Amino acid sequence: MSKYVKQLVTRDIQRQLDGVQDAVLVSTVGMDANTTNELRGELAERNITMFVVKNSLARRATEGTSLAPAFEGASGPVAVCYGGEDFVSLVKEVVRLDKDGEKYEKFTTTGGVMDGERLDADGVKAVSKWPSREEQISMLVGQILGPGSTLSAAMLGPGKTLNSQLKKISEGDE
């Protein structure tokens, strides 16, 4: 590949990864074109982008960015996955597809980068067990509403008892 072509490809990779802070690297070596297109479609439904790149060109394109550690030690062509609701959701989807041994047996997670820190395949799988942004918000809402509902129950309980006693008195039951 000529120096000029390498520069053009490097610029294209930089353009595609512009604004991307976290990504997961996967291997799709050995997948046929139909399966790869089906995989891309399934990822696109979840707003996840995947593109295959030569690791040496990706290393050059991401030099000095938070994505650079992901390509340290990478060999051969790799596919870069990014997007989704949040990084944890991205990782959960990639790991789910990695586990699908029938449909995507050649699709394997090789690593990634989160907050500028390199993740190996085991690190990516560990992140997939974290709660997603949506799950974290629901847990937070539950924690916020918990004390209020406890206070409400504590205040309404004696009030209901007093109300029933006042009703009995007013009806002349006493």
N, C-alpha and C positions, 0 to 999 in steps of 0.2 A: 504494500500500500504506500503510495507516494506521500510525501510530507504534506502537500497541499490537501489531499483527500483526508488525511488524519486530522488536519486543522478544521476542515469543514464538518467532519463527523463529531469532533470534540465540541464544536460550537452548537451543533444540533443536540447533543446530549445535555450540554449546559442549559440550553433553552427548555428542554423537556423537564429538567430537574429544578428549574428556577422556582424558588419558594418552598421546595420540599425540604423539610428538616429531619424527618424520620422515614426509614424505608426498611423493607424486608427483602433479602436476596434469596432467590430460589433457583433450582436447577430444573430445566425442562429438556435436557439432553435426551434424545431418543423418542420424544413425543412426535407423533405424526401431525401434519398440518391441521387436519380436521379436529383432532382432540385439542390442539393448542387454541384454535379459534373458539371452540366450545368453552374452554377454560377462560379465555379472555372475555367472552360474553357473560359467563357466570360472575366473573369479578366485576365487570362493568355494571351489572345490576346493583352492586353494592358500592358504586362509585370508586372502585379500585382500578388503578391503571397498572398495566404490566407491559414492560418492553424488554427485549433481549438485547444485550450489549456485550461487546468484547471487554473483558475486565481491565485490560491495559488502557483502553480508551476511556473507560469509565473512571479509572484511577486518575488519569490526566484531567478529565473534565471536572472532577469533584475536588481537585487539589485546593486546599485552603477552605473548604466548606465543612459543615457539620456531617456531611455524608461520606467524607474521605475515609474514616476508619472502617467503614463497611467493606471496602474493597482491598484492605490490607490482607495479603495472604490469599486472596481469591485466585482461583485458577480456572481457565477455560471460559466459555461464554456463560454469563449469568443473566437471569431475568430479575429486574428491579420492580418491586411492587410498592406502590404508595397510594395514599388517598384514604377513602373510607371516612366514617364519622370521626374517628379518633384513632390513635395508634394502636390501642388495645383491641379495638374492633377489627382493624386491619389484620393484626396478628392472629386473632381468633379465627378469622375467615381463612387465612393462609394455612394455619395449622389444621383446620378442619379438612381442607382440600388435600393436604399432605397425608392425612390419615386415610383418605379414600383410596384404598389399595386397588380397587377394581377399575374405577373410571380413570383415575389419574395416577397410575402406579409409578410413572417416571417423574412426577412432580414432587420435588423434595426441598424442604427448607434448609438453606445452608448458613444463614446468618442474617445480620441486619445492623441497624444503627438506631439508637434512641438517645436523644439529647446529646449527640456528639460522642456517645460511648458505643464501642463495638459490641455486638451480641453474637455469640456463636449459636449453633442450632439449638442447643439445650437452653440457652438464655432466651431465645425466641419462644420456645415451648413454655418456659416458666412465665413469661409475660402473658401468654395466652390464658393463664389461669387467673389473672387479675380481673377485677370487675371493670366493665367498660364505663365510659362516661355516663351513659344512660343509667346503668346500674348504680353508679356512685351517686347520681342525683337523686334517685329514688330512695337510697339509704339515708341520704342527708335530709330529705323531706320527712322521712319517717322519724328521724331523730329530732327534727325541729317540732313536728306535730305531737310527738309523744308526751312531753311534759304538759302541753296545753290540754290534751284530752284527759290526762290524769287529773289536772286541776279542775277541769270542767266536771268530771265525774264526782270529785270530792265535794264540789260546791252544790251540785244538783241533788246528790243523795239526801243530805239533811233537809234540803228545801222541799223535796217530794214528800218526805215523812211529815214535815210540818204542815204542808198543804193538805195531806190526807187527814190529819188530826183536826185541822180547822174546818174541813168539809164535814167531818163527823159531828163536830160541835154545832155547826150551823144547821145541820139536819135534825139536831136534837137527839142524837144517838147516845149522848152521855148522860 
